[in-house]
Amino acid sequence: MEELTHRMLITTATALSVGVLLVALSRRLNLSAIVLLLFGGIALGPQGLGIVDARALGSGLQVLVSLAIGLILFEGGLTLDVAGYRSAPALIPRLLTVGVLVTWLSTAGAIWAIFRFDFAFVLLSASFTIVTGPTVIAPLLRRIKVSKNVHSILHWEGVLIDPIGVFVALLFVL
């Protein structure tokens, strides 16, 4: 039991401290934090140095992931501007319906055509491409200068599409 507690503590402390350092470094280097965090996870994870072991967290990992997703969506919701939605009230719902369907089905078609996986797996895999989310869109919008109207549209879509993508993925997991 003591060994498991030690592994949980090392995994949690390392992931949090290295994550904070990588975010700070990304800001200093003017890079997307997602890129450094991805490489940091690979380097410290089971395929790299093996210091961070998500299996050591057991069911606690699901709790941490749920909390992190909740915080990201809550922060995204705090940054939504109703005036930005009013600038394109017809376009945003179309992006969240027609855009989702086109992305999902065309990606599913491409995955099936290339790999010939089982169709349920193809639909599940394609559902992951739906999600762009505020953690992806916000850094891009900070780096790329777009008009205020386009910024608002993309920000609204980025925040609201996460729950839609999760819902579509859950349809094929259950």
Backbone hydrogen bonds, N-H to C=O, Kabsch-Sander energy under -0.5 kcal/mol:
donor,donor_aa,acceptor,acceptor_aa,energy
5,T,1,M,-2.3
6,H,2,E,-2.3
7,R,3,E,-2.4
8,M,4,L,-2.5
9,L,5,T,-2.4
10,I,6,H,-2.6
11,T,7,R,-2.6
12,T,8,M,-2.6
13,A,9,L,-2.8
14,T,10,I,-2.5
15,A,11,T,-2.4
16,L,12,T,-2.5
17,S,13,A,-2.5
18,V,14,T,-2.8
19,G,15,A,-1.9
20,V,16,L,-2.3
21,L,17,S,-2.2
22,L,18,V,-2.7
23,V,19,G,-2.1
24,A,20,V,-2.4
25,L,21,L,-2.6
26,S,22,L,-2.5
27,R,23,V,-1.9
28,R,24,A,-2.1
29,L,25,L,-2.6
30,N,26,S,-0.6
31,L,26,S,-2.8
35,V,32,S,-0.7
36,L,32,S,-1.2
37,L,33,A,-2.8
38,L,34,I,-2.3
39,F,35,V,-2.2
40,G,36,L,-2.7
41,G,37,L,-2.5
42,I,38,L,-2.2
43,A,39,F,-2.6
44,L,40,G,-2.4
45,G,41,G,-1.6
48,G,45,G,-1.5
49,L,43,A,-3.5
50,G,45,G,-2.3
51,I,44,L,-0.8
52,V,44,L,-2.8
53,D,51,I,-0.6
54,A,52,V,-0.5
56,A,53,D,-1.7
57,L,54,A,-1.3
58,G,55,R,-1.0
60,G,57,L,-2.1
61,L,58,G,-1.3
63,V,59,S,-1.2
64,L,60,G,-2.5
65,V,61,L,-2.7
66,S,62,Q,-2.4
67,L,63,V,-2.4
68,A,64,L,-2.5
69,I,65,V,-2.7
70,G,66,S,-2.4
71,L,67,L,-2.4
72,I,68,A,-2.4
73,L,69,I,-2.6
74,F,70,G,-2.6
75,E,71,L,-2.7
76,G,72,I,-2.4
77,G,73,L,-2.6
78,L,74,F,-2.0
79,T,75,E,-1.2
80,L,76,G,-0.5
80,L,77,G,-0.8
82,V,80,L,-0.5
84,G,81,D,-0.7
85,Y,81,D,-1.4
86,R,82,V,-2.1
87,S,83,A,-0.8
88,A,85,Y,-1.5
92,I,88,A,-1.8
94,R,90,A,-1.3
95,L,91,L,-2.5
96,L,92,I,-1.9
97,T,93,P,-0.6
97,T,94,R,-0.7
98,V,94,R,-0.7
99,G,94,R,-2.4
100,V,95,L,-0.5
101,L,97,T,-2.5
102,V,98,V,-2.8
103,T,99,G,-2.5
104,W,100,V,-2.9
105,L,101,L,-2.8
106,S,102,V,-2.3
107,T,103,T,-2.1
108,A,104,W,-2.4
109,G,105,L,-2.5
110,A,106,S,-2.2
111,I,107,T,-2.8
112,W,108,A,-2.6
113,A,109,G,-2.7
114,I,110,A,-2.2
115,F,111,I,-2.8
116,R,111,I,-0.6
116,R,112,W,-1.9
122,V,118,D,-2.3
123,L,119,F,-2.5
124,L,120,A,-2.1
125,S,121,F,-2.9
126,A,122,V,-2.5
127,S,123,L,-1.4
128,F,124,L,-0.8
128,F,125,S,-1.0
129,T,126,A,-1.1
130,I,127,S,-0.8
131,V,127,S,-0.6
136,V,132,T,-0.5
136,V,133,G,-1.2
137,I,133,G,-2.6
138,A,134,P,-1.7
140,L,136,V,-1.3
141,L,137,I,-2.8
142,R,138,A,-1.7
143,R,139,P,-1.5
144,I,140,L,-2.7
145,K,143,R,-0.5
146,V,144,I,-0.7
151,H,147,S,-2.7
152,S,148,K,-2.4
153,I,149,N,-2.3
154,L,150,V,-2.6
155,H,151,H,-2.4
156,W,152,S,-2.6
157,E,153,I,-2.5
158,G,154,L,-2.6
159,V,155,H,-2.1
160,L,156,W,-2.5
161,I,157,E,-1.9
162,D,158,G,-0.5
164,I,160,L,-0.8
165,G,161,I,-2.8
166,V,162,D,-2.4
167,F,163,P,-2.3
168,V,164,I,-2.5
169,A,165,G,-2.4
170,L,166,V,-2.5
171,L,167,F,-1.4
172,F,168,V,-0.7
172,F,169,A,-1.1
173,V,169,A,-0.8
174,L,170,L,-2.1
